[in-house]
């Protein structure tokens, strides 16, 4: 079957005022988008349900949609791209698959498969050639696999992270795991949710003072400051997305891990957060879009439209957000 190509043109739907505007460029398709990657200022990749992947080569103004052959019923919850030709997508549940394209999405090669019952992949991250994928617990331990060749091959690793009852990872935005550093000096930082919510870093598992106690609560994702010494964890309760207390945490890693609550939290549950600059931060979720101008201490809601995932362009000039109903928007600031 040939890839399904749908050319969707830029539509002038603008939400917001003055210098900060959210411009809707895609909407209306029956696709839930949770994977976004922007390897350059002009190239944007997206992935979602119904086996669909999209690519833009004009800075997110228009997208070409492609259905991955043989995967029409699969949900690609995360995507990592290296350029306009090379990208990796993750099909989440049993059998868990990771696919790679080197021809711009025309063909995809299966580079990882795990058919064990209970397999559910949640997120990926890359630093240079090194990659990591995290999944829900298998036999009570975190599932993790690593790559050292830009995702051409993957090796499951034995982890020591014992998960608590009802604790797992959310595949909400592909952002609950980060690789710090480069080459052989990478460290892995990730957060869990559910009945329990914890941060895992440097061999420690630290309880997070966030919403907990239900399968829908806890940490969903995180963002690292450019200094890789501090960051923000976001989440809440996606089943009660208007509840805003204990849905976000500021943290620092140096000299030791420390958590702080914001002064004014964002409006409800959030699934993605991104640093726009050293002090300006954007968060999004089904509860809408919020922005902070002071590093995450105080937040202001700028839109009630829901998005699942956000990513900043490498040149720092704009951010792309995506969500349900094939919704993709650009945020300029």
N, C-alpha and C positions, 0 to 999 in steps of 0.2 A: 504494500500500500504506500502510495506517495504521501509525503508530509502534507498536512492540511495547512494551507497558507491563507491567512486572512490579513489584509492590509487595513489597519485602522488609523484614520487620519486624525490629526490634532484638532480637538474641539475646544472652543474658548469658553470653558466653564471655570470661573474664577471665584474662589472663596477667600475672603480676607481683604485687608485694606492696606494702603500705603506701601511701605517697603517690604512687608512680609505678605506674600500671597501664595495660596495653594491653587495650582492650575491643574484641573482634571484633564488628562490626555486619553484615558481609556476607561470605559465602563459598559456594563450591559451584558457581558458574556457570562455564562453559567460556569464560572471558574473561580475557585478560591485560591488566591496567590499568597504564598507564605515564604517563597524563596526569592531573594534579590541579590545581585552582585554587579558591581560597577568597576571593571578593571581599568577603565580610562574615562576621561571626561565625556567622550562621545559614545562609548559602548555600555549598554545596560542589558543584562540578562534577567529573566524572571522565570519562575517555575511554579506549578500549581497542580490542581486536581485534574482528573480526566486525561492524564498523560500529556498535559500541555506544557510547552516551553515557549517563551517569547524572547525576541532580541530586538534591540534598537541600536542603530549605528549613527543616529543624529542627536545624541544627547537626551534621549528619552522623549522626543517629540512625537515619534511614530514607532509602532512596534509591528513586527512580523511574527505571527503565531504559528507554531509547528506542533503537531501531535506526534509523539515518539511512537514509531511503529511497534506493535505488540504490547504496548503499555497503556492502552486507552482507558483502562479501569484503575490505573495506579495513581497515587498521589505523591508528587515530587515536592516534599516539604522544604528542601534546601537546595541551593545551587551555589557553586563557587566557580568563577570564570577567571581566566588568565588573559584573554584577549578576545577579539571578535570571532576567532575560529575555535578556541579551546575552552571547554567548560565541563563541569562535573555535576551530575544531578543524583539525588538520593531518593529512592522509592522506599517508603518508610517501613511497611509491615510485612509479615511473613508471606512469601520469601522476601527478605531484605535484599535490595539490589542497589549498587552504585554503578552508574553509567558514565562514559566519557565520550565527548565528541572532539574531533580535531579538524572538522570541515564545516564549522559554523552551524552545526545542528542538523545537517543533512542525514548523517548516519551516527549511530551511537553504539559503542562497544561496552559490553558488560565487564567490569573490572573487579566486582566483588559480589558475592552471593552468600547468604546464610539462610538455610531453610528450617532452622530449629524452631519448634513451637515457642511462641512468646517473643520472637524477635521483633523489635520495633526501633528503628533508627530515629533519632531526634534532631541532630544538628551536626554540621561540619565546620571546620575552620582550617585555614592554611596560613603558613608563614614561609614565604619562598617556596622551595620544593617540598617542604614538610607539611603533611596534612594529618588531621585527626577527625574521627567520627565517633559520636557517643550515642548509646542506645539504652533503652530501659533495662533493668536488672535481669540477668540470666543466672539462675542458681543463687540468687541473693546478692550478686555482685554487679557493679557497674560494667556494662559492656562497652568496650572501646577497641578501635582498630586504628592503625597508623599507616601512613605512606611517606616515603622519602623520595618519590619520583614523580611528583605532581599528579598523584592519583592514578598512575598506570597500574599499580599493584597495591594491595592492602594486606596488613598482617594483624590479626586480632592479638591483643596483649592481655596478659593476666593482670587484673587489677586487684588492689587490696581494699578497695572501697566497698565495705559491707553496707548495704542499703537497709533502712528501717522498713517496717511494715507500712505499706501505703505510700512509700516514697519512690519517686521516679523522676523522669525528665519530660518537659513539655516540648513538643514539636510545633511551636507556635510561630516562630520567626527565624529559626536557625541561628539563634544568637545566645544560647545558654552555655557555650563553650568558647574559650579563646586560647590561642597559643601566644605566649609572651616570648620575646626575643627572636633570634634568627639562627639558622643553621643547626648545629648540634646543641646549642645552649637554650633551646626552647623549654618553657615550662607550661603546664596545662592548668587553666583556671576554669572551673565550671560550677554551675548552681543547679540544685534540684528543687522539686516542688511536690505538691500533693499533701498528704497528711502531715508530713514533715518537710521542712525546707532548710537546705544547708548549702554552704560554700565549701568547695574542695580545692585546696591549694597547698603546695609544698608538703604533702603527706598529712595534712590536717583536714578534718571535717568539722566546720564551725556552724553551729545553729544560727539561723537568720531570724531576727525579730520582725517577721513578716506575717501576713495572714496565713493561717494553717488550719489543720483539723479536717479538711475536706479534700476530696480528690481533685477539685477544681481550684485549689488555693496554692499560694506560694510563688516562688521565683520563676519567671518565664524567660528572661534574657538579661544580658548585661552589656555595658559599653565600657571600654577602657579609654582613659585620657591618653593623649599622645605621649605623655611621659611614662606611661605604663606603671605608674605608682599609685594611681587612684582611679576610681570609676563609679558607676551607678548600676544598681540592680533594680529591675522592674518586674512587676507581676500584679498580684492581688487575687481576685476571685473572678474567673471568666464567666461563672454562672450567676454572678451578682456584680456586674461590671460598673455599677454606679458607686459602689463602696470604695472610698478613697483612703481610709486609714490603713497604715502599715502595708502599703502597696509599693513602696519604693524605698531604697536605701542608698546612701552614699557610703563609699568605703575607701580606705587607703591600705596599701600593702607594705609600706615602708615607714618605719623599721619593722613593724608588725601589723597584722590585720586589725583594723579598727572600723566600726560601723557607726554611722550617724543618721538620724532621721532628718528629713527636710523640715523647714519652717512652715512652708505652705505647700502641701502635696498637690500633684496633678489631679485632674478630675477623673477618678475611677481607675479601673483596671487598665494596665498597659502591657503590651507584648513585645515592644521594641523601643530602643532608645539609642540616640546617636549624638556624638559631640559635633556640633557645627563649627565651633572654634574652641579656644581654651576655656571660655566661660559660658558660651551659649550652647544649650542642649535641647534637643527635640525628642519628645516621646509620643508614641501613638498606640492605639488599641481600639477595641470596639467602642470604647467610651469617648473617642475623639482624639484630637491632637492638642498637645500642650507644649509650651516652650518656657525655658528658664534662661535668664540672662546673667545669673550669678552662680553658675556651676552646679545647679540642681537644688539649691536651697529653697528657692521660691518659684512656683510655677503658675502660668496663666494659660487658660484654655483659649485656643484660637479657632477651633472648629469642632463641631459635634459629629462630623463624618468619620466613620470608623475605618481604620487601616490595621493590618496585621504586622507589617514589616517596613523598615526604612533603612536606606543606605545613602551615604554622602558621596558626592563625586570627588575623585582624587584632587581636582583643582580647588575644591572647597566652595564652589560658586552656587551649588544647588543640592537638594536632596530629593530622592525619589522614594515614594511610599506606595504600597500596594495592599490590597485586601480582597474582600468578597465581591462577587458579581463582576469579576474581571477588572476591578477598579485599580487604576494606576494614576498617580498624580505627581507633579513636581512642586517642590517648595522652594521659592526663591527668597533670599534674605539679604 
